[in-house]
Amino acid sequence: HVHLHDIQSHSHGLAIKAAEQQRSHLDYLEKLGEGEAAMRENRSIERRIKNARFPVLKSLDDFQWSWPKKINRAQIHNLFRLNFIATQTNIVLIANVGLGKTHLSIALGHAACLNGHSVLFTTAVDIIQTLSAAASIGAGALKRSMQRYLKPALLICDEVGYLPIDKLGADLLF
């Protein structure tokens, strides 16, 4: 059962417009298909962004390049090409508090969502708490919980160095 919501809601209006402009049937069908494809892509992007669980949405355009002054702007822009996702390369942003690591990671995750990749934004503490609770239930629960973090194409783990982690937490996280 296929739902073509955009076609259903726009077919009549586009048919009238096509008739007024004396467009061909093929042109009319092409416009219907383009509208449906665009709507589906937009819904897919919205779903990926929602599933990523970003605390807020940030973009690279909003980033304050004047602080910190030593940031390698070319290297950051290169990350936004997203090649590291295909090669499954880890990216680690290291800096003092308040210099924009979270902003850049959210912007990077948002760019990944826009480019068709699944993303999950979380914190180290959340991962440890979730996996510790699952481990206390049993191996099956731990395996299922691990899948939540292993499934996305991009896992963004924020606040890694903010709180001390015990050995069990470190083992689960890493």
Accessible surface in RSA format (square Angstrom, percent):
REM  Atomic radii and reference values for relative SASA: ProtOr
REM  Chains: A
REM  Algorithm: Lee & Richards
REM  Probe-radius: 1.40
REM  Slices: 20
REM RES _ NUM      All-atoms   Total-Side   Main-Chain    Non-polar    All polar
REM                ABS   REL    ABS   REL    ABS   REL    ABS   REL    ABS   REL
RES HIS A   1   198.87 108.7 122.38  85.1  76.49 195.7 101.12 104.2  97.75 113.7
RES VAL A   2   113.40  74.6  86.04  77.9  27.36  65.9  89.47  77.7  23.93  64.9
RES HIS A   3    97.53  53.3  90.02  62.6   7.51  19.2  61.32  63.2  36.20  42.1
RES LEU A   4    76.92  42.8  69.30  49.6   7.62  19.2  69.34  48.7   7.58  20.4
RES HIS A   5    84.60  46.2  81.64  56.7   2.96   7.6  52.40  54.0  32.21  37.5
RES ASP A   6    17.73  12.4  17.17  17.1   0.56   1.3   0.56   1.3  17.17  17.1
RES ILE A   7    43.07  24.5  43.07  32.1   0.00   0.0  43.07  31.0   0.00   0.0
RES GLN A   8   142.95  79.9 119.92  87.6  23.03  54.8  44.73  95.2  98.23  74.5
RES SER A   9    83.35  70.4  46.86  62.5  36.49  84.1  49.73 105.9  33.63  47.1
RES HIS A  10    92.26  50.4  89.71  62.4   2.55   6.5  60.81  62.7  31.44  36.6
RES SER A  11    31.79  26.9  31.66  42.2   0.14   0.3  12.08  25.7  19.71  27.6
RES HIS A  12   134.71  73.6 130.18  90.5   4.53  11.6  96.26  99.2  38.45  44.7
RES GLY A  13    44.59  55.0   0.00   N/A  44.59  55.0  35.21  96.6   9.38  21.0
RES LEU A  14    48.60  27.1  46.36  33.2   2.24   5.6  46.43  32.6   2.17   5.8
RES ALA A  15    40.01  36.8  33.50  51.7   6.51  14.8  35.66  50.2   4.35  11.5
RES ILE A  16    83.29  47.4  79.96  59.6   3.33   8.0  83.19  59.9   0.11   0.3
RES LYS A  17    99.87  48.7  99.25  60.9   0.62   1.5  43.68  39.3  56.19  59.9
RES ALA A  18    10.70   9.8   9.56  14.8   1.14   2.6  10.27  14.5   0.43   1.1
RES ALA A  19    74.85  68.8  50.30  77.6  24.56  55.9  61.65  86.8  13.21  35.0
RES GLU A  20   132.78  76.2  96.99  73.4  35.79  85.2  47.31  91.5  85.47  69.8
RES GLN A  21    86.93  48.6  60.42  44.2  26.52  63.1  35.72  76.0  51.22  38.8
RES GLN A  22   166.29  93.0 133.45  97.5  32.84  78.2  42.57  90.6 123.72  93.8
RES ARG A  23    97.27  40.8  75.24  38.4  22.03  52.5  18.59  25.4  78.69  47.7
RES SER A  24    66.78  56.4  51.33  68.5  15.44  35.6  51.47 109.6  15.31  21.4
RES HIS A  25   155.19  84.8 150.74 104.8   4.45  11.4 110.32 113.7  44.87  52.2
RES LEU A  26   141.94  79.0 137.71  98.5   4.23  10.6 137.96  96.9   3.98  10.7
RES ASP A  27    37.67  26.4  34.88  34.7   2.79   6.6  16.15  38.0  21.52  21.5
RES TYR A  28    46.60  21.8  45.02  25.6   1.58   4.1  34.71  26.1  11.90  14.7
RES LEU A  29   102.69  57.2  95.45  68.3   7.25  18.2  95.77  67.3   6.92  18.6
RES GLU A  30   100.00  57.4  88.56  67.0  11.44  27.2  36.09  69.8  63.91  52.2
RES LYS A  31    78.49  38.3  74.15  45.5   4.34  10.3  28.58  25.7  49.91  53.2
RES LEU A  32    11.05   6.2  10.65   7.6   0.40   1.0  11.05   7.8   0.00   0.0
RES GLY A  33    34.31  42.3   0.00   N/A  34.31  42.3  29.79  81.8   4.52  10.1
RES GLU A  34    88.64  50.9  79.60  60.2   9.04  21.5  46.15  89.3  42.49  34.7
RES GLY A  35    24.81  30.6   0.00   N/A  24.81  30.6  22.48  61.7   2.33   5.2
RES GLU A  36     9.83   5.6   9.83   7.4   0.00   0.0   9.83  19.0   0.00   0.0
RES ALA A  37    60.94  56.0  51.05  78.8   9.89  22.5  56.51  79.6   4.42  11.7
RES ALA A  38    54.32  49.9  45.68  70.5   8.64  19.7  53.67  75.6   0.65   1.7
RES MET A  39    44.03  22.8  40.00  26.5   4.03   9.6  25.38  21.6  18.65  24.7
RES ARG A  40   100.57  42.2  95.75  48.8   4.82  11.5  40.90  55.9  59.67  36.2
RES GLU A  41    83.92  48.2  80.96  61.3   2.96   7.1  40.08  77.5  43.84  35.8
RES ASN A  42    83.09  57.3  81.51  78.8   1.59   3.8  16.24  39.1  66.85  64.6
RES ARG A  43    93.75  39.4  91.56  46.7   2.19   5.2  47.40  64.8  46.35  28.1
RES SER A  44    24.25  20.5  24.18  32.3   0.07   0.2  10.31  22.0  13.94  19.5
RES ILE A  45    30.60  17.4  30.60  22.8   0.00   0.0  30.60  22.0   0.00   0.0
RES GLU A  46   113.87  65.4 107.11  81.0   6.77  16.1  44.53  86.1  69.34  56.6
RES ARG A  47   135.10  56.7 130.50  66.5   4.60  11.0  55.34  75.6  79.76  48.3
RES ARG A  48    37.76  15.9  35.94  18.3   1.82   4.3  21.22  29.0  16.54  10.0
RES ILE A  49    34.14  19.4  31.81  23.7   2.33   5.6  31.81  22.9   2.33   6.3
RES LYS A  50   164.26  80.1 147.69  90.6  16.57  39.4  99.77  89.8  64.49  68.7
RES ASN A  51    86.65  59.8  77.87  75.2   8.78  21.1  24.47  58.9  62.18  60.1
RES ALA A  52     0.00   0.0   0.00   0.0   0.00   0.0   0.00   0.0   0.00   0.0
RES ARG A  53   155.44  65.3 136.89  69.8  18.55  44.2  39.12  53.5 116.32  70.5
RES PHE A  54    26.47  13.2   3.07   1.9  23.40  60.9   3.07   1.9  23.40  67.0
RES PRO A  55    85.19  62.1  47.53  43.3  37.66 136.9  60.30  49.8  24.88 154.7
RES VAL A  56    81.00  53.3  71.22  64.5   9.77  23.5  81.00  70.4   0.00   0.0
RES LEU A  57    97.94  54.5  72.17  51.6  25.77  64.8  72.37  50.8  25.57  68.8
RES LYS A  58    71.63  34.9  68.54  42.1   3.09   7.4  19.71  17.7  51.91  55.3
RES SER A  59    36.00  30.4  34.31  45.8   1.68   3.9  31.18  66.4   4.82   6.8
RES LEU A  60    27.42  15.3  23.16  16.6   4.26  10.7  23.19  16.3   4.23  11.4
RES ASP A  61   139.65  97.8 104.78 104.3  34.88  82.5  33.00  77.7 106.66 106.4
RES ASP A  62    82.01  57.4  67.90  67.6  14.11  33.4  24.11  56.7  57.90  57.7
RES PHE A  63    13.89   6.9   5.93   3.7   7.96  20.7   6.10   3.7   7.79  22.3
RES GLN A  64   125.17  70.0 121.78  89.0   3.39   8.1  49.37 105.1  75.80  57.5
RES TRP A  65    46.44  18.6  31.48  15.2  14.96  35.1  25.35  13.5  21.09  34.2
RES SER A  66    80.32  67.9  63.81  85.2  16.52  38.0  55.16 117.5  25.16  35.2
RES TRP A  67   153.14  61.5 149.19  72.2   3.95   9.3 138.68  73.9  14.46  23.5
RES PRO A  68    24.83  18.1  24.76  22.6   0.06   0.2  24.83  20.5   0.00   0.0
RES LYS A  69   172.18  84.0 138.72  85.1  33.46  79.7  94.53  85.1  77.66  82.7
RES LYS A  70   200.17  97.7 169.15 103.8  31.02  73.9 121.07 109.0  79.11  84.3
RES ILE A  71    44.23  25.2  22.42  16.7  21.81  52.6  29.75  21.4  14.48  39.3
RES ASN A  72    81.81  56.4  71.08  68.7  10.73  25.8  26.43  63.6  55.38  53.5
RES ARG A  73   123.80  52.0 120.41  61.4   3.39   8.1  43.18  59.0  80.61  48.9
RES ALA A  74    78.63  72.3  63.29  97.7  15.33  34.9  70.97  99.9   7.66  20.3
RES GLN A  75   110.20  61.6 104.12  76.1   6.08  14.5  27.17  57.8  83.03  63.0
RES ILE A  76    14.41   8.2  14.41  10.7   0.00   0.0  14.41  10.4   0.00   0.0
RES HIS A  77    82.51  45.1  76.10  52.9   6.41  16.4  57.17  58.9  25.34  29.5
RES ASN A  78    74.84  51.6  68.45  66.1   6.39  15.4  15.99  38.5  58.86  56.9
RES LEU A  79    27.21  15.2  25.19  18.0   2.02   5.1  27.21  19.1   0.00   0.0
RES PHE A  80    39.51  19.8  23.12  14.3  16.39  42.7  23.72  14.4  15.79  45.2
RES ARG A  81   162.27  68.1 135.23  68.9  27.04  64.4  54.84  74.9 107.43  65.1
RES LEU A  82    14.20   7.9   8.96   6.4   5.25  13.2   9.13   6.4   5.07  13.6
RES ASN A  83    79.28  54.7  75.14  72.6   4.14  10.0  32.11  77.3  47.17  45.6
RES PHE A  84    18.59   9.3  13.08   8.1   5.52  14.4  15.98   9.7   2.61   7.5
RES ILE A  85    16.98   9.7   8.32   6.2   8.66  20.9  10.95   7.9   6.03  16.4
RES ALA A  86    92.88  85.4  54.73  84.5  38.15  86.8  66.17  93.2  26.72  70.8
RES THR A  87    96.96  69.0  68.70  69.6  28.26  67.4  73.31  98.5  23.64  35.7
RES GLN A  88   163.36  91.4 132.15  96.6  31.21  74.3  42.88  91.3 120.48  91.4
RES THR A  89    71.07  50.5  58.43  59.2  12.64  30.1  49.25  66.2  21.82  33.0
RES ASN A  90   135.43  93.4 113.12 109.3  22.31  53.7  25.28  60.8 110.16 106.5
RES ILE A  91    61.92  35.2  30.46  22.7  31.46  75.8  32.29  23.3  29.62  80.4
RES VAL A  92   110.29  72.6  82.02  74.2  28.27  68.1  84.74  73.6  25.55  69.3
RES LEU A  93    51.93  28.9  31.55  22.6  20.38  51.2  33.69  23.7  18.24  49.1
RES ILE A  94   154.57  88.0 122.46  91.2  32.11  77.4 124.89  89.9  29.68  80.5
RES ALA A  95    45.68  42.0  17.39  26.8  28.29  64.4  30.22  42.6  15.46  40.9
RES ASN A  96   117.25  80.9 110.07 106.4   7.19  17.3  23.21  55.9  94.04  90.9
RES VAL A  97   118.92  78.3  99.59  90.2  19.33  46.6  99.59  86.5  19.33  52.4
RES GLY A  98    63.40  78.2   0.00   N/A  63.40  78.2  36.67 100.6  26.74  59.9
RES LEU A  99    33.13  18.4  26.43  18.9   6.69  16.8  28.44  20.0   4.69  12.6
RES GLY A 100    19.88  24.5   0.00   N/A  19.88  24.5  15.88  43.6   3.99   8.9
RES LYS A 101    38.97  19.0  35.53  21.8   3.44   8.2  33.30  30.0   5.68   6.0
RES THR A 102    47.24  33.6  45.77  46.4   1.46   3.5  33.72  45.3  13.51  20.4
RES HIS A 103    29.25  16.0  26.28  18.3   2.97   7.6  15.77  16.3  13.47  15.7
RES LEU A 104     9.49   5.3   9.09   6.5   0.40   1.0   9.10   6.4   0.39   1.1
RES SER A 105    13.36  11.3  12.90  17.2   0.47   1.1  13.30  28.3   0.06   0.1
RES ILE A 106     1.53   0.9   1.53   1.1   0.00   0.0   1.53   1.1   0.00   0.0
RES ALA A 107     2.16   2.0   0.12   0.2   2.04   4.6   0.12   0.2   2.04   5.4
RES LEU A 108    10.75   6.0  10.75   7.7   0.00   0.0  10.75   7.6   0.00   0.0
RES GLY A 109     0.00   0.0   0.00   N/A   0.00   0.0   0.00   0.0   0.00   0.0
RES HIS A 110    33.56  18.3  33.56  23.3   0.00   0.0  23.62  24.3   9.93  11.6
RES ALA A 111    18.71  17.2  17.34  26.8   1.37   3.1  18.57  26.1   0.14   0.4
RES ALA A 112     0.00   0.0   0.00   0.0   0.00   0.0   0.00   0.0   0.00   0.0
RES CYS A 113     0.00   0.0   0.00   0.0   0.00   0.0   0.00   0.0   0.00   0.0
RES LEU A 114    82.85  46.1  66.92  47.9  15.93  40.1  66.92  47.0  15.93  42.9
RES ASN A 115    96.17  66.3  69.02  66.7  27.15  65.4  14.73  35.5  81.44  78.7
RES GLY A 116    45.39  56.0   0.00   N/A  45.39  56.0  17.25  47.3  28.14  63.0
RES HIS A 117    53.24  29.1  51.17  35.6   2.08   5.3  32.83  33.8  20.42  23.8
RES SER A 118    52.79  44.6  48.41  64.6   4.38  10.1  39.85  84.9  12.94  18.1
RES VAL A 119     5.65   3.7   0.00   0.0   5.65  13.6   0.00   0.0   5.65  15.3
RES LEU A 120     9.09   5.1   9.09   6.5   0.00   0.0   9.09   6.4   0.00   0.0
RES PHE A 121    16.05   8.0  10.74   6.6   5.31  13.8  10.74   6.5   5.31  15.2
RES THR A 122     8.90   6.3   2.64   2.7   6.26  14.9   7.97  10.7   0.92   1.4
RES THR A 123    34.96  24.9  34.55  35.0   0.41   1.0  27.51  36.9   7.45  11.3
RES ALA A 124     1.27   1.2   1.27   2.0   0.00   0.0   1.27   1.8   0.00   0.0
RES VAL A 125    44.25  29.1  43.46  39.3   0.79   1.9  44.25  38.4   0.00   0.0
RES ASP A 126    50.26  35.2  48.72  48.5   1.54   3.6  15.79  37.2  34.47  34.4
RES ILE A 127     6.85   3.9   6.85   5.1   0.00   0.0   6.85   4.9   0.00   0.0
RES ILE A 128    25.69  14.6  25.69  19.1   0.00   0.0  25.69  18.5   0.00   0.0
RES GLN A 129   114.59  64.1 106.69  78.0   7.90  18.8  40.52  86.2  74.07  56.2
RES THR A 130    37.41  26.6  29.32  29.7   8.09  19.3  26.14  35.1  11.27  17.0
RES LEU A 131     2.30   1.3   2.30   1.6   0.00   0.0   2.30   1.6   0.00   0.0
RES SER A 132    34.79  29.4  29.11  38.8   5.68  13.1  24.33  51.8  10.46  14.7
RES ALA A 133    57.59  53.0  48.91  75.5   8.68  19.8  56.16  79.1   1.44   3.8
RES ALA A 134     6.00   5.5   3.67   5.7   2.33   5.3   5.51   7.8   0.50   1.3
RES ALA A 135    37.55  34.5  17.85  27.6  19.69  44.8  19.19  27.0  18.36  48.6
RES SER A 136    96.91  81.9  54.38  72.6  42.53  98.0  51.59 109.9  45.31  63.5
RES ILE A 137   136.80  77.8 103.61  77.2  33.19  80.0 108.77  78.3  28.04  76.1
RES GLY A 138    27.81  34.3   0.00   N/A  27.81  34.3  27.81  76.3   0.00   0.0
RES ALA A 139    88.06  81.0  69.36 107.0  18.70  42.5  73.96 104.2  14.10  37.3
RES GLY A 140    38.75  47.8   0.00   N/A  38.75  47.8  29.78  81.7   8.98  20.1
RES ALA A 141    12.39  11.4   8.31  12.8   4.08   9.3   9.33  13.1   3.06   8.1
RES LEU A 142    45.12  25.1  45.12  32.3   0.00   0.0  45.12  31.7   0.00   0.0
RES LYS A 143   144.17  70.3 139.71  85.7   4.45  10.6  87.01  78.3  57.15  60.9
RES ARG A 144   167.16  70.2 155.43  79.2  11.73  27.9  76.93 105.1  90.22  54.7
RES SER A 145    24.09  20.4  17.59  23.5   6.50  15.0   6.48  13.8  17.61  24.7
RES MET A 146    66.09  34.2  66.09  43.7   0.00   0.0  62.57  53.2   3.52   4.7
RES GLN A 147    90.58  50.7  90.16  65.9   0.43   1.0  38.91  82.8  51.68  39.2
RES ARG A 148    91.46  38.4  76.71  39.1  14.76  35.1  51.74  70.7  39.72  24.1
RES TYR A 149    10.90   5.1   7.39   4.2   3.51   9.1   7.39   5.6   3.51   4.3
RES LEU A 150   115.12  64.1  89.89  64.3  25.24  63.4  92.58  65.0  22.55  60.7
RES LYS A 151   175.92  85.8 149.69  91.8  26.23  62.5  99.79  89.8  76.13  81.1
RES PRO A 152    23.06  16.8  10.96  10.0  12.11  44.0  11.90   9.8  11.17  69.4
RES ALA A 153    53.39  49.1  20.43  31.5  32.96  75.0  32.28  45.5  21.11  55.9
RES LEU A 154    19.80  11.0  18.67  13.4   1.12   2.8  19.80  13.9   0.00   0.0
RES LEU A 155    66.24  36.9  41.61  29.8  24.64  61.9  41.61  29.2  24.64  66.3
RES ILE A 156    14.77   8.4  11.70   8.7   3.07   7.4  14.77  10.6   0.00   0.0
RES CYS A 157    41.55  31.4  20.47  22.8  21.08  49.5  18.16  46.0  23.39  25.2
RES ASP A 158    17.54  12.3  14.50  14.4   3.04   7.2   3.10   7.3  14.44  14.4
RES GLU A 159    69.79  40.1  62.11  47.0   7.68  18.3   4.99   9.7  64.80  52.9
RES VAL A 160    63.45  41.8  56.44  51.1   7.01  16.9  56.44  49.0   7.01  19.0
RES GLY A 161    73.53  90.7   0.00   N/A  73.53  90.7  36.60 100.4  36.94  82.7
RES TYR A 162   106.43  49.7  78.10  44.4  28.33  73.7  69.21  52.0  37.22  45.9
RES LEU A 163   102.99  57.4  94.56  67.6   8.43  21.2  96.47  67.8   6.52  17.5
RES PRO A 164   134.52  98.0 102.02  93.0  32.50 118.1 114.18  94.3  20.34 126.4
RES ILE A 165    57.04  32.5  22.74  16.9  34.30  82.7  26.60  19.2  30.44  82.6
RES ASP A 166   100.52  70.4  82.78  82.4  17.74  41.9  47.99 113.0  52.53  52.4
RES LYS A 167   157.07  76.6 143.04  87.8  14.03  33.4 121.89 109.7  35.17  37.5
RES LEU A 168   100.19  55.8  95.91  68.6   4.28  10.8  97.98  68.8   2.21   5.9
RES GLY A 169     0.77   0.9   0.00   N/A   0.77   0.9   0.42   1.1   0.35   0.8
RES ALA A 170    31.48  28.9  30.31  46.8   1.18   2.7  30.52  43.0   0.96   2.5
RES ASP A 171    86.62  60.7  62.44  62.1  24.18  57.2  28.21  66.4  58.40  58.2
RES LEU A 172    22.66  12.6  16.22  11.6   6.44  16.2  18.81  13.2   3.85  10.4
RES LEU A 173    29.94  16.7   7.37   5.3  22.56  56.7   7.37   5.2  22.56  60.7
RES PHE A 174   172.86  86.5 111.55  69.1  61.30 159.5 128.92  78.2  43.93 125.7
END  Absolute sums over single chains surface
CHAIN  1 A    11877.8       9600.5       2277.3       7050.0       4827.8
END  Absolute sums over all chains
TOTAL         11877.8       9600.5       2277.3       7050.0       4827.8
